[in-house]
Amino acid sequence: MIDLYEVAGIKGVFLSNKLVENQVKTYITYNKGRDWRLLQAPATDLQGNKVYCEQPYCSLHLHLHVSENPYASGNIVSKDSAPGVIIASGVVGPELINNNVSIFITSDAGNTWKEVFQEEYSVFFLNQGGALVAIRHTPLPIRHIWLSFDEGGNWDKYSFTSSPLYVDGVLGEPGEDILIMTIFGHFSHRAEWQLVKIDFRSIFQRRCGSEDYVTWQLHNQGEVCIMGMKRFFQKLRANVQCVKAGDQFISQMSDSCLCTEADFECDYGFERQVDGSCAPAFWFVPSATSPDCTTGDTFLNTTGYRKALSNKCTGASLAKYSPRQEKCPSQAPKGLQLFTSEGTLVATLGSNVTFLVFLEEGLGSMTSVTVDFGDGTAISYVNISSIDDGVKHIYSKVGIYQVSATASNNLGSDRVILYLHVSCQLEQVELMAPLVVVKNRAVNFTTVLHPANVGTITYFWWFDNKTEPIVTLDGAVSFAFSKEGYHSVTVQALAGNAVHQDQRMVAVYDYFQSHVLAFSSNLDDLNPGVSEWREDVSRVVKSRMVTGISENQLLVAVLPGVPTTAEIFIVSERASAERQLNEKWVHLTPLVDSGDSLHSGIAVIMLVSVVLAILAVFLVFKFKRKFPGMNTYATEQPDKEQEVIPAVTSLAVPDPEEDKMTSLVHVDVQLDSKSRGMEGSLSPQTHFWIGE
């Protein structure tokens, strides 16, 4: 539907332009849109020639644009004081076009039409619709207007000015009783505006009496019952020139009609068939009762019809199409539905979760509903209508919960399940990876979450910036590197809509040796358990260790947790590593007698102890600066023989302290529509008054 126009004075009559198969056509309805039909074209044209126009291939099409300009009549006009009279511009043919537009008029509310002008004219109502005034719509200057006293059947030509006037607009006096009209325009393009006030009162000799009226009955191609009523209107006889009284134009009568199928629209879920009846649509199940229907109660069940709004039909047949009062049937629960108010399957720990429960069939006072939240808590309701606002619940632990709802009565039951993910916000993920690994040997990578329990997590692992990640649901993965050198390992943890990432560098060698260092328990009190602290300690240990081995071949990693421990890695090719170890670590043996192996071992241990003691003192002073408020005191250790622990070296640390008038001259007397367009001679008694 492109344009819609409501005909004034007759309720329920509308004109509409619709796009049908890429053509704009004009349709009319007499029952507020229940039925539409094409407009019948005039039988003859303006010259009296027969018009051959057969529907649906040809019909009358109208422009339905109402003028927004208060000084113009628009493409179509009707008036409450002239019921049944419609004037509009349009064309006869297969569709609505903007070329060769004529003016058409109907006096019987659209049943029959007549062509009155073959050019565009502005038509105005005069004397409460008792007369019509037409002014040619042209950019050229004009001197004449046309009047009709028989609803457009015949037109008389009058001159309203001695000099042609470029018309810009027309003004009528306020109210329905219009007998004076003002035309404004200019005599030349350089002249100022001129106002020509036309007084039509000299044309109307008297006031109208009852003998001047005839009764007209509204109909739709012979059908007189429209919107459930027979409606009669009082209209002036043709060519009667009298002044209508103020309330005569509203005189009308109506009689009620018996209801027929034509007085009803199709109800919700029903569609109009070819024979005019209403049948269920393919998606609608008529047997389904109202969701609010409770067993033992009654409800209004549709017959597929709905009385059109403002329809006044009466009679026994009204009950045939009206909804029927029926009892709610007893049936087992069916179509149980369960979902959260947010429509999601994710909830936040500690927040209120609202579950909504609906039942399509079987709702009744004897139907109970039980909701099990899956955490050991369940709640039951005797009547589902009591939980229209939903059921609220708070979960105290992270996890995936199976939530179920069960509806049951003495005829059966129905159950529905959903799985709810309860989680908390992930704040950080920490990748745990070894510092050095052996080439081609699988090694485990793990993660630590903060907080530790946040629900279901998806992990994405990247090794050496590869495009495609490895995806796991577990915070651990095993991987083997095939090339020596430094490799990056990146992990992302996805929890709900939060993603966190951590990255580590791993050294890969074909061969390496490692030694574990142990620290005294005093350092455990200074251990904050963060990776930054462990990295700092690792750098200190590496920079202070005296081994005689190249710094590029020495790696130190402080392990997480307590007691605080560290691991020293010596990396190189196997043969080179063994040779360097022999030269750098065992070269001290010549300091003692080669013949006494016991004394040789004691000498090596004593030398290492001295180095580690120096390292311990450095650590104490360095971390005193990193942790404000900590005081460290060096105490003298008693001399005693150190215990030898294989591959483990102890480092001793001392104890610390704490958003914007003229009268008309008749030019042509009762010129009918066939002679229109021929200009007659002007009367020599022309009097006019023009006010600037």
C-alpha positions as CSV (number, residue, x, y, z in Angstrom):
1,M,0.0,0.0,0.0
2,I,1.6,3.2,-1.2
3,D,-1.1,6.0,-0.5
4,L,-4.3,5.8,1.6
5,Y,-7.1,8.4,1.6
6,E,-10.1,8.4,3.9
7,V,-13.3,9.7,2.2
8,A,-14.8,12.5,4.3
9,G,-18.4,12.2,5.4
10,I,-18.8,8.4,5.0
11,K,-17.2,6.1,7.6
12,G,-15.5,3.0,6.4
13,V,-14.8,4.2,2.8
14,F,-11.1,4.4,1.8
15,L,-9.2,4.8,-1.4
16,S,-5.7,3.3,-1.7
17,N,-2.9,3.0,-4.3
18,K,-1.2,-0.4,-4.2
19,L,1.8,-1.7,-6.0
20,V,0.6,-4.9,-7.9
21,E,3.1,-6.6,-10.2
22,N,5.2,-3.5,-10.5
23,Q,2.1,-1.4,-11.4
24,V,0.4,1.2,-9.2
25,K,-3.4,0.7,-9.1
26,T,-6.2,2.4,-7.2
27,Y,-8.6,0.4,-5.1
28,I,-11.6,1.3,-3.0
29,T,-13.1,-0.3,0.1
30,Y,-16.5,0.3,1.8
31,N,-15.9,-1.8,5.0
32,K,-12.6,-0.4,6.4
33,G,-10.3,-2.6,4.3
34,R,-12.0,-6.0,4.6
35,D,-12.7,-6.1,0.8
36,W,-11.0,-4.0,-1.9
37,R,-11.9,-3.6,-5.6
38,L,-10.6,-1.6,-8.6
39,L,-12.4,1.7,-9.6
40,Q,-14.8,1.4,-12.6
41,A,-13.7,3.7,-15.4
42,P,-16.2,6.3,-16.8
43,A,-18.4,4.9,-19.6
44,T,-17.6,7.9,-21.9
45,D,-15.0,10.5,-22.1
46,L,-15.4,14.3,-22.0
47,Q,-16.4,14.4,-25.7
48,G,-19.0,11.7,-25.2
49,N,-17.0,8.9,-26.9
50,K,-17.3,5.4,-25.4
51,V,-14.4,4.3,-23.2
52,Y,-13.3,0.7,-23.7
53,C,-11.8,-0.3,-20.4
54,E,-12.2,-3.8,-18.9
55,Q,-11.0,-4.9,-15.5
56,P,-8.6,-6.0,-14.3
57,Y,-6.5,-5.0,-17.3
58,C,-7.9,-1.4,-17.3
59,S,-9.5,0.8,-14.6
60,L,-9.6,4.3,-13.2
61,H,-6.5,5.3,-11.2
62,L,-6.3,8.4,-9.0
63,H,-3.6,10.6,-7.5
64,L,-4.3,10.5,-3.7
65,H,-1.9,13.2,-2.5
66,V,-3.6,15.6,-0.2
67,S,-2.3,19.2,-0.6
68,E,-0.2,20.5,2.2
69,N,-0.6,24.0,0.7
70,P,-3.7,25.7,2.4
71,Y,-4.2,27.8,-0.8
72,A,-4.6,24.8,-3.2
73,S,-7.2,22.0,-3.3
74,G,-4.8,19.1,-3.9
75,N,-5.0,16.0,-6.1
76,I,-8.1,14.7,-4.3
77,V,-10.8,16.4,-2.2
78,S,-14.0,15.4,-0.4
79,K,-16.0,17.1,2.4
80,D,-18.2,16.1,5.3
81,S,-20.9,18.5,4.1
82,A,-21.1,16.8,0.7
83,P,-21.3,13.1,1.4
84,G,-20.6,10.9,-1.7
85,V,-18.8,13.6,-3.7
86,I,-15.2,13.0,-4.5
87,I,-13.1,15.0,-7.0
88,A,-9.6,13.8,-8.0
89,S,-7.1,13.9,-10.7
90,G,-6.2,10.7,-12.5
91,V,-6.0,8.5,-15.6
92,V,-7.8,5.6,-17.2
93,G,-5.6,2.7,-18.2
94,P,-3.6,-0.3,-16.8
95,E,-1.8,1.8,-14.1
96,L,-1.4,5.2,-12.5
97,I,0.9,7.5,-14.5
98,N,1.7,11.3,-14.3
99,N,1.0,12.1,-18.0
100,N,-2.4,13.1,-19.7
101,V,-4.0,13.7,-16.3
102,S,-7.7,14.5,-16.2
103,I,-10.2,15.6,-13.5
104,F,-12.8,13.0,-12.5
105,I,-15.8,13.3,-10.1
106,T,-18.1,10.9,-8.4
107,S,-21.4,11.8,-6.6
108,D,-22.2,8.3,-5.3
109,A,-19.1,7.6,-3.2
110,G,-17.0,5.9,-5.9
111,N,-19.4,3.6,-7.6
112,T,-19.6,5.6,-10.9
113,W,-17.1,8.3,-12.2
114,K,-17.3,11.1,-14.8
115,E,-14.6,13.0,-16.6
116,V,-15.1,16.8,-16.1
117,F,-11.8,18.4,-17.3
118,Q,-9.1,17.1,-19.5
119,E,-6.6,19.4,-17.9
120,E,-5.6,19.9,-14.3
121,Y,-8.0,22.1,-12.3
122,S,-8.2,23.0,-8.6
123,V,-11.8,22.3,-7.4
124,F,-13.3,23.9,-4.3
125,F,-16.5,23.3,-2.4
126,L,-18.9,26.3,-2.1
127,N,-22.1,26.7,0.0
128,Q,-21.4,23.7,2.2
129,G,-21.0,21.4,-0.9
130,G,-24.1,22.8,-2.7
131,A,-21.9,24.1,-5.5
132,L,-18.4,23.5,-6.9
133,V,-15.9,26.1,-8.1
134,A,-13.1,25.1,-10.5
135,I,-10.0,27.1,-11.4
136,R,-7.6,26.0,-14.1
137,H,-4.3,24.9,-12.7
138,T,-1.8,26.6,-15.1
139,P,1.2,28.8,-15.1
140,L,-0.5,31.1,-17.7
141,P,-2.7,34.1,-16.6
142,I,-6.5,33.4,-16.5
143,R,-9.8,35.4,-16.2
144,H,-12.4,32.8,-15.7
145,I,-13.7,30.3,-13.2
146,W,-16.2,27.5,-13.6
147,L,-19.3,26.8,-11.4
148,S,-21.4,23.6,-11.1
149,F,-24.7,23.3,-9.2
150,D,-25.3,19.6,-10.0
151,E,-22.3,17.9,-8.4
152,G,-20.1,18.3,-11.5
153,G,-22.6,17.3,-14.2
154,N,-22.6,20.7,-15.9
155,W,-20.4,23.7,-15.6
156,D,-21.0,27.5,-16.1
157,K,-18.2,29.8,-17.0
158,Y,-17.8,33.2,-15.3
159,S,-15.2,36.0,-15.5
160,F,-13.8,37.3,-12.3
161,T,-11.3,39.9,-13.6
162,S,-11.0,42.2,-16.6
163,S,-7.2,41.6,-16.8
164,P,-5.7,38.1,-16.9
165,L,-4.2,37.2,-13.5
166,Y,-1.4,34.8,-12.7
167,V,-3.1,32.9,-9.8
168,D,-1.0,31.9,-6.9
169,G,-3.7,30.6,-4.6
170,V,-7.3,30.6,-3.4
171,L,-8.6,31.4,0.1
172,G,-12.1,30.6,1.4
173,E,-13.8,32.2,4.3
174,P,-13.5,30.3,7.6
175,G,-16.1,27.6,8.4
176,E,-18.4,25.4,6.3
177,D,-20.7,28.3,5.0
178,I,-18.4,29.5,2.2
179,L,-20.0,32.1,-0.1
180,I,-17.0,34.4,-0.5
181,M,-13.7,33.4,-2.0
182,T,-10.4,35.3,-2.4
183,I,-8.0,34.7,-5.3
184,F,-4.6,36.1,-4.9
185,G,-1.9,36.5,-7.6
186,H,-0.2,39.1,-9.9
187,F,-0.9,40.7,-13.3
188,S,2.7,40.4,-14.3
189,H,5.9,38.9,-13.0
190,R,7.1,42.2,-11.9
191,A,3.8,43.4,-10.3
192,E,2.9,43.2,-6.7
193,W,0.4,40.7,-5.4
194,Q,-3.2,41.4,-6.1
195,L,-6.2,40.2,-4.1
196,V,-9.5,39.6,-5.9
197,K,-12.4,39.0,-3.5
198,I,-15.4,37.2,-5.2
199,D,-18.8,37.4,-3.6
200,F,-21.0,34.5,-4.7
201,R,-24.1,35.6,-2.7
202,S,-25.8,37.3,-5.8
203,I,-26.0,33.8,-7.4
204,F,-28.0,32.2,-4.5
205,Q,-31.5,33.8,-4.5
206,R,-32.9,32.3,-1.3
207,R,-32.5,29.9,1.5
208,C,-33.0,26.2,1.0
209,G,-36.2,24.5,2.1
210,S,-37.1,20.8,2.6
211,E,-38.4,20.6,-1.0
212,D,-34.9,21.4,-2.3
213,Y,-33.5,18.1,-0.9
214,V,-33.6,14.6,-2.1
215,T,-32.6,11.4,-0.2
216,W,-29.6,9.5,-1.4
217,Q,-28.7,6.0,-0.2
218,L,-25.1,4.9,0.1
219,H,-24.4,1.6,-1.7
220,N,-21.5,-0.5,-2.9
221,Q,-22.4,-1.6,-6.5
222,G,-26.0,-2.1,-5.4
223,E,-25.3,-3.6,-2.0
224,V,-26.9,-1.2,0.5
225,C,-25.8,-2.8,3.8
226,I,-22.4,-1.3,4.4
227,M,-20.6,-1.7,7.8
228,G,-23.8,-3.3,9.1
229,M,-26.1,-0.4,8.3
230,K,-28.3,1.1,5.5
231,R,-27.3,4.8,5.4
232,F,-29.4,7.6,3.9
233,F,-28.1,11.2,3.3
234,Q,-30.0,14.5,2.4
235,K,-28.5,16.1,-0.7
236,L,-29.6,19.2,-2.7
237,R,-31.4,18.7,-5.9
238,A,-29.5,19.3,-9.1
239,N,-29.3,23.0,-10.3
240,V,-31.0,24.4,-7.2
241,Q,-29.3,27.7,-6.3
242,C,-30.2,28.3,-2.6
243,V,-28.2,28.9,0.5
244,K,-28.0,25.8,2.8
245,A,-28.8,26.2,6.4
246,G,-26.1,25.6,8.9
247,D,-27.2,22.1,10.0
248,Q,-28.8,20.7,6.9
249,F,-25.8,19.1,5.5
250,I,-25.4,16.7,8.4
251,S,-28.9,15.2,8.0
252,Q,-28.7,11.4,7.7
253,M,-30.5,8.3,8.7
254,S,-29.5,4.7,9.2
255,D,-31.1,1.3,9.7
256,S,-29.3,-1.8,11.1
257,C,-28.7,-4.8,8.9
258,L,-28.5,-8.5,9.7
259,C,-25.0,-9.7,10.1
260,T,-23.4,-11.6,7.3
261,E,-20.0,-13.0,6.7
262,A,-19.1,-9.8,4.9
263,D,-19.3,-7.9,8.3
264,F,-16.4,-9.9,9.8
265,E,-12.7,-10.0,9.4
266,C,-10.5,-13.0,9.8
267,D,-9.3,-13.5,13.4
268,Y,-5.7,-14.0,14.4
269,G,-4.3,-17.2,13.0
270,F,-6.9,-17.4,10.2
271,E,-6.6,-16.4,6.5
272,R,-9.2,-15.4,3.9
273,Q,-9.9,-18.1,1.3
274,V,-11.0,-17.8,-2.3
275,D,-14.7,-18.3,-1.4
276,G,-14.4,-15.6,1.2
277,S,-14.4,-17.8,4.3
278,C,-11.7,-17.7,7.0
279,A,-9.6,-20.8,7.6
280,P,-6.6,-21.5,9.9
281,A,-3.2,-20.6,8.6
282,F,-0.7,-23.4,8.1
283,W,1.2,-22.4,11.3
284,F,-1.9,-22.0,13.6
285,V,-3.4,-24.8,15.7
286,P,-7.0,-24.0,16.5
287,S,-7.2,-26.7,19.1
288,A,-4.6,-25.1,21.2
289,T,-6.2,-23.4,24.2
290,S,-5.3,-20.0,25.7
291,P,-2.1,-20.1,27.8
292,D,-4.1,-18.6,30.6
293,C,-6.8,-21.3,30.5
294,T,-7.0,-23.2,33.8
295,T,-8.6,-26.6,33.9
296,G,-12.2,-26.2,35.2
297,D,-12.5,-22.6,34.0
298,T,-14.0,-21.3,30.7
299,F,-12.5,-19.3,27.8
300,L,-13.6,-17.6,24.6
301,N,-12.7,-19.8,21.7
302,T,-12.5,-18.1,18.3
303,T,-14.6,-19.2,15.3
304,G,-12.1,-17.7,12.9
305,Y,-14.0,-14.4,12.5
306,R,-13.7,-11.0,14.2
307,K,-16.4,-8.2,13.8
308,A,-15.0,-5.2,12.0
309,L,-14.5,-2.2,14.1
310,S,-17.5,0.3,13.9
311,N,-19.7,-2.3,12.2
312,K,-23.3,-2.1,13.5
313,C,-24.9,-5.3,12.2
314,T,-27.3,-7.2,14.4
315,G,-29.3,-10.4,14.4
316,A,-29.1,-14.0,15.4
317,S,-26.4,-14.7,12.8
318,L,-24.0,-12.5,14.9
319,A,-23.6,-15.5,17.3
320,K,-22.5,-17.7,14.4
321,Y,-19.3,-15.7,13.9
322,S,-18.7,-14.5,17.5
323,P,-16.3,-16.3,19.8
324,R,-17.8,-19.1,21.8
325,Q,-17.6,-19.7,25.6
326,E,-16.0,-23.1,26.2
327,K,-14.7,-25.0,29.1
328,C,-10.9,-25.4,29.6
329,P,-10.1,-29.0,28.8
330,S,-8.4,-31.3,31.2
331,Q,-5.1,-32.6,29.8
332,A,-1.7,-33.7,30.8
333,P,1.1,-31.0,30.9
334,K,2.7,-30.4,27.5
335,G,5.1,-27.9,26.0
336,L,7.0,-27.0,29.3
337,Q,9.6,-24.4,28.7
338,L,12.5,-23.3,31.0
339,F,15.0,-20.5,30.4
340,T,16.7,-17.6,32.3
341,S,15.2,-14.1,32.2
342,E,18.4,-12.9,30.4
343,G,18.1,-15.5,27.8
344,T,21.6,-16.8,28.4
345,L,23.1,-20.0,29.9
346,V,25.8,-18.1,31.8
347,A,25.5,-16.7,35.3
348,T,27.9,-14.9,37.7
349,L,28.8,-16.4,41.0
350,G,26.9,-14.8,43.8
351,S,24.3,-13.0,41.6
352,N,20.5,-13.6,41.4
353,V,19.5,-15.9,38.5
354,T,15.9,-15.7,37.5
355,F,14.4,-18.8,35.8
356,L,11.1,-18.4,33.8
357,V,8.8,-21.4,33.5
358,F,6.0,-21.6,30.9
359,L,3.5,-24.4,30.1
360,E,1.6,-24.5,26.7
361,E,-1.0,-27.1,27.6
362,G,-2.3,-28.7,30.7
363,L,-2.3,-25.6,32.9
364,G,-4.7,-26.0,35.7
365,S,-5.2,-25.6,39.4
366,M,-4.1,-29.3,39.9
367,T,-0.9,-28.9,37.9
368,S,2.2,-28.5,40.1
369,V,5.7,-27.4,39.0
370,T,9.0,-28.3,40.6
371,V,12.2,-26.4,39.8
372,D,15.5,-28.2,40.7
373,F,18.5,-25.8,40.6
374,G,21.1,-28.6,40.3
375,D,23.0,-27.7,43.5
376,G,20.9,-29.8,45.9
377,T,18.2,-27.1,46.1
378,A,14.7,-27.5,44.7
379,I,11.4,-25.7,45.1
380,S,7.8,-26.7,44.2
381,Y,4.7,-24.7,43.3
382,V,1.1,-25.9,43.4
383,N,0.0,-23.6,40.6
384,I,2.3,-22.3,37.8
385,S,0.5,-19.0,37.6
386,S,2.0,-18.1,41.0
387,I,5.5,-17.9,39.4
388,D,4.7,-15.6,36.5
389,D,7.6,-13.3,37.7
390,G,10.0,-16.2,37.7
391,V,12.0,-18.1,40.3
392,K,15.2,-16.6,41.7
393,H,18.2,-18.5,42.9
394,I,21.8,-17.7,44.0
395,Y,24.7,-20.1,43.4
396,S,27.5,-20.2,45.9
397,K,30.0,-22.3,43.9
398,V,31.5,-22.2,40.4
399,G,30.5,-25.0,38.1
400,I,28.0,-26.3,35.5
401,Y,24.6,-27.1,36.9
402,Q,21.8,-29.1,35.5
403,V,18.6,-27.1,36.1
404,S,15.3,-28.9,35.5
405,A,11.6,-28.1,35.8
406,T,8.9,-30.7,36.1
407,A,5.1,-30.1,35.6
408,S,2.7,-32.8,36.6
409,N,-1.0,-33.5,37.3
410,N,-3.0,-36.6,37.6
411,L,-3.0,-37.1,33.8
412,G,0.7,-37.0,33.3
413,S,3.9,-34.9,33.5
414,D,6.4,-33.0,31.4
415,R,10.1,-32.2,32.1
416,V,12.6,-29.8,30.6
417,I,16.4,-29.4,31.4
418,L,19.0,-26.7,30.8
419,Y,22.7,-26.5,31.7
420,L,23.8,-23.3,33.5
421,H,27.4,-22.3,33.6
422,V,28.2,-20.4,36.8
423,S,31.6,-18.7,36.8
424,C,33.5,-15.8,38.4
425,Q,35.7,-13.2,36.7
426,L,39.1,-14.4,35.6
427,E,41.8,-11.9,36.7
428,Q,45.1,-13.4,35.6
429,V,46.7,-16.5,34.0
430,E,50.3,-17.5,34.7
431,L,52.2,-19.8,32.4
432,M,54.5,-22.3,34.2
433,A,57.3,-23.4,31.9
434,P,60.8,-24.8,32.4
435,L,63.7,-22.5,31.5
436,V,65.6,-25.1,29.6
437,V,64.3,-28.3,27.8
438,V,65.9,-31.0,25.8
439,K,65.4,-31.0,22.0
440,N,62.9,-33.5,20.7
441,R,61.8,-34.4,24.2
442,A,58.1,-33.7,25.2
443,V,57.8,-31.3,28.1
444,N,54.7,-30.3,30.1
445,F,53.5,-26.7,30.2
446,T,50.9,-25.7,32.9
447,T,49.0,-22.7,34.0
448,V,48.0,-21.1,37.3
449,L,44.7,-19.1,37.4
450,H,43.9,-16.2,39.7
451,P,41.5,-16.8,41.2
452,A,42.0,-20.5,41.0
453,N,38.3,-21.6,40.4
454,V,36.5,-19.5,37.7
455,G,34.5,-22.2,36.0
456,T,34.9,-23.6,32.5
457,I,38.1,-22.3,30.8
458,T,39.2,-22.6,27.2
459,Y,43.0,-22.5,26.6
460,F,44.8,-21.5,23.4
461,W,48.5,-22.4,23.0
462,W,50.9,-20.9,20.5
463,F,54.5,-22.3,20.1
464,D,57.0,-20.1,18.2
465,N,54.2,-17.7,16.9
466,K,52.5,-20.3,14.8
467,T,49.2,-19.1,13.2
468,E,47.0,-21.9,14.4
469,P,46.9,-22.5,18.2
470,I,46.4,-25.7,20.1
471,V,43.1,-25.6,21.9
472,T,42.5,-27.4,25.1
473,L,40.0,-27.4,28.0
474,D,42.8,-28.4,30.4
475,G,45.4,-25.9,31.8
476,A,48.2,-28.2,30.7
477,V,49.8,-29.3,27.4
478,S,52.7,-31.4,26.3
479,F,55.0,-30.3,23.5
480,A,58.4,-31.2,22.0
481,F,60.8,-28.7,20.3
482,S,62.7,-29.9,17.3
483,K,65.2,-27.1,17.0
484,E,67.8,-25.7,19.4
485,G,67.6,-22.1,20.5
486,Y,65.1,-19.8,22.3
487,H,61.4,-20.4,21.6
488,S,58.4,-18.5,22.7
489,V,55.4,-20.1,24.3
490,T,52.1,-18.1,24.6
491,V,48.9,-19.2,26.3
492,Q,45.5,-17.4,26.4
493,A,42.7,-18.3,28.8
494,L,39.1,-17.6,27.8
495,A,36.5,-17.4,30.6
496,G,33.1,-16.1,29.5
497,N,33.9,-12.8,27.8
498,A,37.3,-12.3,29.5
499,V,40.6,-13.3,27.9
500,H,44.0,-13.2,29.6
501,Q,47.4,-14.0,28.3
502,D,50.9,-14.9,29.5
503,Q,54.1,-15.7,27.6
504,R,57.5,-17.4,28.4
505,M,60.7,-18.0,26.6
506,V,62.2,-21.5,26.6
507,A,65.8,-22.5,25.8
508,V,66.1,-25.7,23.8
509,Y,69.4,-27.6,23.7
510,D,70.4,-31.0,22.7
511,Y,72.3,-31.4,25.9
512,F,72.6,-29.6,29.3
513,Q,73.4,-30.2,32.9
514,S,71.5,-28.8,35.9
515,H,72.2,-28.3,39.5
516,V,69.8,-27.5,42.3
517,L,70.5,-24.7,44.8
518,A,68.7,-24.6,48.1
519,F,68.3,-21.5,50.3
520,S,68.0,-21.2,54.0
521,S,64.5,-20.9,55.5
522,N,65.0,-17.2,56.2
523,L,64.6,-16.4,52.5
524,D,61.2,-18.0,52.5
525,D,59.9,-15.2,54.7
526,L,60.9,-12.7,51.9
527,N,59.4,-14.8,49.1
528,P,56.2,-13.0,47.8
529,G,55.4,-15.9,45.4
530,V,55.4,-13.7,42.2
531,S,57.4,-14.3,39.0
532,E,59.0,-10.9,39.0
533,W,60.7,-11.6,42.4
534,R,62.0,-15.0,41.1
535,E,63.4,-13.4,38.0
536,D,65.3,-10.8,40.1
537,V,66.8,-13.5,42.3
538,S,67.8,-15.5,39.3
539,R,69.7,-12.6,37.8
540,V,71.5,-12.0,41.1
541,V,72.5,-15.6,41.5
542,K,73.8,-15.7,37.9
543,S,75.8,-12.5,38.2
544,R,77.4,-13.5,41.4
545,M,78.2,-17.1,40.8
546,V,81.9,-17.8,40.2
547,T,82.2,-20.9,38.0
548,G,84.6,-20.1,35.3
549,I,81.9,-21.0,32.7
550,S,80.9,-18.6,30.0
551,E,77.8,-16.5,30.9
552,N,76.0,-17.5,27.7
553,Q,76.2,-21.1,28.8
554,L,74.9,-20.5,32.3
555,L,71.1,-20.2,33.0
556,V,69.5,-19.8,36.5
557,A,65.8,-20.3,37.3
558,V,64.3,-19.8,40.8
559,L,61.5,-22.3,41.2
560,P,58.0,-21.2,42.4
561,G,56.8,-22.1,45.8
562,V,58.6,-22.6,49.2
563,P,61.0,-23.7,50.3
564,T,62.8,-21.4,47.9
565,T,65.0,-23.3,45.5
566,A,66.9,-22.5,42.3
567,E,68.2,-24.6,39.4
568,I,71.4,-23.8,37.5
569,F,71.6,-25.0,33.9
570,I,74.9,-25.4,32.0
571,V,74.1,-25.6,28.3
572,S,76.4,-26.5,25.4
573,E,77.1,-29.4,23.2
574,R,77.6,-32.7,25.1
575,A,81.3,-33.2,24.5
576,S,82.1,-29.5,25.2
577,A,80.0,-29.5,28.3
578,E,81.7,-32.5,29.8
579,R,85.1,-31.0,28.9
580,Q,84.3,-27.6,30.5
581,L,82.9,-29.3,33.6
582,N,86.1,-31.3,34.0
583,E,88.3,-28.2,33.4
584,K,86.3,-25.6,35.4
585,W,84.8,-27.6,38.2
586,V,87.4,-30.4,38.7
587,H,90.5,-28.3,38.0
588,L,90.7,-27.5,41.7
589,T,91.9,-31.0,42.5
590,P,95.6,-30.2,41.9
591,L,95.5,-28.0,45.0
592,V,95.6,-31.1,47.1
593,D,97.4,-34.3,47.0
594,S,96.3,-36.4,44.2
595,G,96.8,-39.5,46.1
596,D,94.3,-38.6,48.8
597,S,90.8,-38.5,47.2
598,L,89.1,-37.6,50.5
599,H,91.2,-34.5,51.0
600,S,90.5,-33.5,47.3
601,G,86.7,-33.7,47.8
602,I,86.9,-31.6,51.0
603,A,88.9,-28.9,49.2
604,V,86.3,-28.6,46.4
605,I,83.4,-28.3,48.9
606,M,85.2,-25.7,50.9
607,L,85.9,-23.5,47.9
608,V,82.2,-23.7,46.8
609,S,81.1,-22.8,50.3
610,V,83.1,-19.7,50.3
611,V,81.6,-18.6,46.9
612,L,78.0,-19.3,48.1
613,A,78.6,-17.4,51.4
614,I,79.6,-14.3,49.4
615,L,76.4,-14.7,47.3
616,A,74.2,-15.0,50.4
617,V,75.6,-11.7,51.8
618,F,74.9,-10.0,48.4
619,L,71.3,-11.3,48.3
620,V,70.6,-10.0,51.7
621,F,71.6,-6.4,50.9
622,K,70.0,-6.4,47.5
623,F,66.5,-7.5,48.7
624,K,66.7,-5.2,51.7
625,R,66.4,-2.4,49.0
626,K,63.5,-4.2,47.2
627,F,61.4,-4.7,50.3
628,P,61.0,-1.4,52.3
629,G,60.9,-1.8,56.0
630,M,63.1,-4.9,56.0
631,N,66.3,-4.9,58.0
632,T,68.8,-7.6,57.6
633,Y,71.6,-8.4,59.9
634,A,74.6,-10.5,59.1
635,T,75.5,-12.8,61.9
636,E,78.6,-14.7,62.3
637,Q,78.2,-18.4,61.6
638,P,80.0,-20.8,63.8
639,D,82.7,-22.8,62.3
640,K,81.6,-26.3,61.5
641,E,82.1,-28.8,58.9
642,Q,79.5,-28.6,56.0
643,E,77.5,-31.6,55.1
644,V,77.9,-32.7,51.4
645,I,74.5,-33.1,49.6
646,P,74.8,-34.5,46.1
647,A,73.8,-31.9,43.3
648,V,72.3,-29.5,46.0
649,T,74.1,-26.4,47.3
650,S,72.8,-24.5,50.3
651,L,72.8,-20.7,50.4
652,A,72.6,-19.3,53.9
653,V,70.5,-16.1,54.5
654,P,70.5,-14.4,57.9
655,D,67.2,-13.7,59.8
656,P,65.3,-10.5,58.7
657,E,63.3,-8.0,60.9
658,E,59.9,-6.8,59.9
659,D,37.1,6.8,38.8
660,K,6.4,31.3,9.2
661,M,-15.1,43.0,-4.6
662,T,-16.0,41.8,-7.6
663,S,-19.5,40.5,-8.7
664,L,-19.2,37.7,-11.2
665,V,-20.3,38.2,-14.8
666,H,-21.8,35.1,-16.4
667,V,-20.1,34.4,-19.7
668,D,-21.6,31.0,-20.8
669,V,-25.0,30.1,-19.4
670,Q,-25.2,26.4,-18.5
671,L,-22.5,25.2,-20.7
672,D,-22.4,21.4,-20.5
673,S,-19.2,19.5,-20.3
674,K,-19.1,18.9,-24.1
675,S,-18.8,22.6,-25.0
676,R,-16.2,23.3,-22.3
677,G,-13.0,24.8,-23.6
678,M,-14.8,27.3,-26.1
679,E,-14.7,30.8,-24.7
680,G,-18.0,32.8,-25.1
681,S,-18.5,36.6,-25.4
682,L,-18.3,38.8,-22.3
683,S,-21.3,40.6,-21.0
684,P,-21.1,44.4,-21.5
685,Q,-22.3,44.9,-17.9
686,T,-19.1,43.8,-16.2
687,H,-18.5,45.2,-12.8
688,F,-15.6,44.3,-10.6
689,W,-13.7,45.5,-7.7
690,I,-10.0,44.8,-7.2
691,G,-8.3,45.5,-4.0
692,E,-4.5,45.6,-3.8
